[in-house]
């Protein structure tokens, strides 16, 4: 069974545009996938508002209209969204609760200053301090809940390289283990696009989103309970 539950369409600001949901489904059919999740971006900001989705309401509406249940004779299409900073504002909880989704990906793209990690001035920052603050925010996101899959915990490693500095989690495996243990405790799947885990840690801790997708009674699955919202 071939499954990909983390993919974006032209609704996402970082995706190729134009690229419709129908385009994505057709491409996945041609590639022989069995189950896909359409999970376009929507980031919530502590200062108010959202970003990274060209039209959140239209996106949520269309992805639900285009979903295809299991047993339809072809590819199964789950309706979802990748929500950045669910713990940042009650507006994020309200959005998820008031829109029908089969799945929600929880991600951390921006730190409490609302600046996307991609745009931080790492050559002039204390990178060790930053990474500890990043793990702190991941743990707060996991404790808050409201999502099914935790996305790309290695995001900083993709953008922190500068000069002779090669970012690595090698000296932060205790923090990585905290995050992975929290995934287990809360029942989250871990996005397999995350590649930071050593083979041993991946075998011990990482949940497989493919197994999550293929599990029985998807329609009856209840998303992880939210904790009462509070400012992180």
C-alpha positions, 0 to 999 in steps of 0.5 A, a space after each residue: 500500500 502506498 500512502 502520502 498524507 502530507 501534500 500541498 496544492 496551489 492553495 499553499 503559498 509555498 506550492 507550485 501555482 496554479 495546481 488544483 486539488 484535482 490536479 494533485 489527485 490525478 497525479 497521485 492516481 497516475 503514480 499509483 498511490 492508494 491513499 493520500 491526504 490533501 493537507 494545505 498550509 494554514 499558519 496562525 500567528 500570535 499577533 493575529 491573523 493567518 498566513 501561507 494559505 491563499 484562501 483558507 475557507 475555499 481550501 477547507 470547503 473544496 478539500 472536503 468536497 473532493 474527498 473520496 472514501 475508502 472502497 470507492 474503487 480507486 484512490 482514497 482521498 482524505 481531507 485535511 490541513 496542515 495547521 501551524 502553531 495550533 497552540 498560539 491562539 484560540 482562533 486556530 482551535 476554532 478553525 479546526 473545530 468548525 471545519 470538517 477534516 479527516 486529519 490535521 497535521 500539526 506543525 511549528 513553522 514560526 516561533 513566538 515572535 511570529 517570524 518563520 524559522 526560515 527567516 531567522 538571522 542564524 549567523 547572528 544568533 545563539 543557535 543552541 539557545 534557539 534549538 532549546 526554545 524550538 523544542 520547548 515550543 514543540 512540546 507545548 504544541 504536543 501538549 495542546 493537541 488538536 491534531 493527528 500527525 506531528 510534522 517535520 520536527 527537523 525543520 530548523 535543520 533545513 534552514 540553519 546552515 551558515 558559514 562553517 556551522 552545520 546544524 545537527 540534532 546530535 547533541 540534542 537527542 534528549 530533547 528529540 526523545 522528549 518530543 517522540 515520547 510525547 508523540 507516543 503518549 498523546 497518540 500522534 503519528 510522526 511525519 515520516 518526512 522528518 529524517 532526524 531520528 537515528 535508526 534506533 530511535 526511529 525503530 523505537 519511537 516513530 509512529 508510521 503514518 501509513 499504518 495510521 492511514 490504513 487502520 480501521 474505522 478512519 471515519 470514527 477516529 476522534 482527534 486528540 482532545 484539546 487542552 483548555 487554551 492558554 497563552 504559551 
